[in-house]
Amino acid sequence: MKNKNNIKISRTKIELFIDCPRCFWLEIKHNIKRPEGITGGFIGQKYDPLIKSEFDNYRQSFTKPEKLKELGLDLFDDFEKLKTWRGKGIEFYHPEHNFIYWGKIDELLIDKHNNLVPFDFKTTLSKNFQIYESYKRQLEIYGYLLLKNKEKVANYGAFYVVKIDIIKELEDSNRRETLIIEERDVVLVENLDYEKYDEILENLKEVYYSKTPPPANSDCAYCSYFEKRSQI
């Protein structure tokens, strides 16, 4: 039964499980987290609220970016539901696992068939935006959660990509100017696979309830480092 005592597993924790079951088990069961590295996430943290506000303004004025017009996509029009999914997250209670799986989405689109299209914001300093497998899985997990909430979901998603070029010019010894040039685009991601997450979450549940650590992913740099270190 769904209640406040249910175990909650976020989208990022599902991604952690896919990346390495042992790292997932150590963090979820024993609060042993991977060391934090330096990432470019601060750029997204700065820009995501601004982009959300930009799209909310589009929604309120019944307009949309030109790129969405070209693609035949509209903004999701149930703003109250979107606010819930942004704040509390899209939740799915799995009665057999007794888990609540959830994830906070940036934005949603609607296609001409009235299907929801998972839509996420990506901010990058790179001139060439690369769609990593983890990015694709992000859209897939959002789509999976929406399907479990009885929503109609398209088999593709999209990213709103903001490319930033930061140019710093020292005019004199006392003043520094920073110019930010933005390029914006909408990138579609085809062939999202939602069905595979039933099996993935079954495996996640088994690992969660296991009393012994699962095998590490052979590609996990964290587990590899600590294993080699322990051999010294």
N, C-alpha and C positions, 0 to 999 in steps of 0.2 A: 504494500500500500504506500502511495506517495505521501510523504510527510516531511517535516523539517529536519528529521534525523537521517534522511536518506544520504548515502554517500554521493557526492557530486563529482563528476569527472568532466573537466572542461575540454574544449577542442584542442587546446595546446597540450594537454596531458595525453589525449589520444594520439596526437602527433609524436609526442615523446615515446609512447609505447611502440609506435610503428618504427621509429628511429632506433630504439634499443629497449627491448623488454626489461633488461636488468636495470638500466637507469630509471625506467618507470617504476619498477618494484621498489628500488632503494628510496626513491623520492616519496612515493605515495605511502609506503608502509613504514619507512624509518626516517623520513624527513632528511635524507642524505641527498643533497642536490648537486648537480653538476656545477663545477666552478663557473662563475659568470665571466664572460669575456667582453671585450669592447666591441660593440656592434654599431651599425648605423641606425638602430631603432629610434634614436632620439629625433631623427628627422621626421619619421612618420608620426611620432607622438606630438610633434609641433604642428604638423600640417593636417593630420586627420580631422581634428575639430573644425579647422577652417574649411576643409572640403565638405564636411557634413553640413556646415552652415550654408555653404554655397549651393549644395543640392537642395536643401530645405527651402532656400529662397526661390530656386527654380520651381519647386513643387507648389509653393504658395502663389506664385505668379502664373502657374499653368504653362510654363515654358520648359525647355530642356536644352542641353548642349547640342550643337549642330551634329556632332558625331553620332549621337543617339538617334537623331532624326534620320540620318543616312542609313543606320542599321535597322530602322523600324522598331525601335525599342522605346518604351515609356517608363516613367518613374512609378514605382509602387505607390498607390494612392491612399492606402490605409495608414495614415501617419501615426495614429495611436498605437496600432499594432507594431509598427516599425520602431517606435520609441521604446516599447517593451522589449523587443528583440535586440535593440542596441544596448539597453540598460541592464535588464535582468538576464537577457540572453534567450535564444531559442532553446527551450527545454524539452527533453524527451525522457519520460520515466519508463525504464525497462523493468517490468514486473518480475521477470525471472532472475534478473541480476540484482534487483533492488537498488539500482543506481539511477541517478539523474544525469544524463549526458546533456551538455549544454555548450553554446558558443554565441558570442556577441558578434553580430554582423554589422558592417559599415552602412550598407545600402542595398536596395533591391530594385530590380527592373521587372517589367512585364513585357512579354513578347506578344505577337499578333494573335496567338492561340490562347492568350490569357494565362500562360504559364509563368511562374516566378523564375527569375534568372538571378542566381547568386552574384553579387557585385561587391568587389572589395577595392579599397584604395591602396595604391602602392606609390611611394615617393622614393626616388632614386637619384643619386649623383652620377650614375653611369649613363653614357649616351645610348647604350644598347640595352634595353630592358630584356632580361632573361626570365623565362617562366620556369622556375625550378619545380621539381616534383612536389615539394612541400607546398608550393603555392597552389598547384592544382588540387592537392589533397584538401587544402583549406576550403576551396570552393565546393569540393565533393562533400565534406563533412557538413557544411552549411546546408547543402541541398538534401543530404540524408536526414538531417534534423527536421527540415521543413516537410519532407515527405512523411516522416513519422508523426507530424502534426496535421496530417491529412490535407496538405497543400499540394497543388499541382505544380510540378517543377520541371523546367526544361533540362535537356541533357547537355547543356553547355552553360558556362558562366562567363564573367567578364571582369577585367581589371580596369580601373581608372588610373592611368599612369601619369604621374607628374614628375617630369625630369627637371632637375634643378642644376644650374651651373652657377657656382659661386666664384666670383672674381673679386679678389681683394687688391686694391691699389692704394699704395701709400703716397698721398699727395704731399705731405710734409712730415716732419718729425713728430707732430702733435695730433695728426688726424689720419684716420683710416676709413676708407670708403668701402662698403661691401655692396656689390651689384648682384642681384639674383635674377637670372633669366629663366623663365619657366616655359616648358613645352608640354602640352597635354595631349593625351590620346586615350582611346578606348580599345583595349585588346581583348578579343574573344578567345575563350579556351573551349575547344570542342571535346566531345566524347567523354564527358564526366561519367564515372562509374560509381553509382550509389550503392548497388547491390552488395558489393564486396564488404561493406562495413558491417553487415550482419555477422559475418564470420570473424572479421577483425575484432569486433567487440566481444564475441564469444571467447576468443583467445585472450583478450585483455582481462575478462572476468576471471578466467582460470588462473592467470598470472597473479592477479590481485589477491586471490584467496590462497595462493600457494604459501606454504611456510618456509620453503627453500627458494633461494634466488634462481631465476631462470637463466638459461645461457645468454651471454651477451651477443649482440649483433657483431659479426666478425668485422664490420666496417666502423664500429664505434671507436672513435679516437680516444674518448675518455676512458672506457674500459680497457682498451689496449695500453694506454699510458700507465694506469694503476696496476695492471697485471705485470708489466715489465718492471715497474718500480718495486713491486713486492718480491721480485726474483733477485734483486741486488743483495 
